[in-house]
Amino acid sequence: MLVHEKEEKTLFQISEDDSGELEPYKSSSRLLKKDSVYVLLDNTLKKIFLWIGQSANVRSRFIASTAAQKLRNMTGLTYRVITIDQGGESKEFMKALSPMTIPGILERIV
């Protein structure tokens, strides 16, 4: 698992092989998929956001939750893990996510 402590924010997704490893999210479309789970590490806010798409399967949810807790242990116990279900995004999450993704991303989830 890569931890980007020097970067202000890093968006991760679970590896495709479901190994539980977090990989930096590298997609040309930069859109969140409703059948996936993502982890956003915000070093400024000291928060780890766990975003769960409405069609994400239970296994992906569990793996991402476990990975987010491991990330918290690696970054420090002062970080909080916040779980967000698709459709229940807070302004804080949207603001943290916006520089990394296309504006209006959550209205256009694929």
Sequence and secondary structure as in RCSB ss.txt:
>XXXX:A:sequence
MLVHEKEEKTLFQISEDDSGELEPYKSSSRLLKKDSVYVLLDNTLKKIFLWIGQSANVRSRFIASTAAQKLRNMT
GLTYRVITIDQGGESKEFMKALSPMTIPGILERIV
>XXXX:A:secstr
    TTSSEEEEEE TT SS EEE   SS    TT EEEEEETTTTEEEEEE TT  HHHHHHHHHHHHHHHHHH
 TT EEEEEETT   HHHHHHHGGGS TTGGGG  
